[in-house]
Structure formats: C-alpha cells, structure tokens
C-alpha cells in the first residue's frame, strides 16, 4: 500500500543524517580531533545509520576471542536472508 509523503520523509531524514555526519567530520578537521561535541554527533550518526542492522547483543565478543555471538536469532535470520537473497 502506498503511503503518501513517506518516501519524501525518509529521503529528507537520510539527507539530514548524512549532512550531520559531514558536518561532524568537517568540524573535527576545523576544531581538532578531540572535540567532544563532534564525537557525540559522529556517534549519533553512526548509531542511527540504517545500514548498521546488528544490535550490540549480536556483536558481543565473549572472552576476547575475536568472534561474535553466532547463535542469536538476529544472526541466524541474517544468514538465512543472505542465502535466500
């Protein structure tokens, strides 16, 4: 079902998110790498990036082995989608 203006809103939000990331990068260049505000904005942009679809739970590294938690529903569905898609 087509929802009017949803695509426009998503496109606008994506453009705003990318502009925030660019602003944070340029701000870090101008103000120095240790600026806490620019680091916070950069972290916010990364946390709201729709391409980062894995939760922290699926990325936990038990025992510092360099491996992620494989047997979560999120990871299993992701692997299934990669095989089918």
QUILINZI-V493393 format. One line per field, one symbol per residue. ss: DSSP state (2 for helix, 1 for strand, 0 for the rest). A space follows every 10 residues. Layout:
ss->???
This chain:
ss->0000022222 2222222222 2222222222 2000022222 2222222000 0000002220 0222000000 0022222222 22220
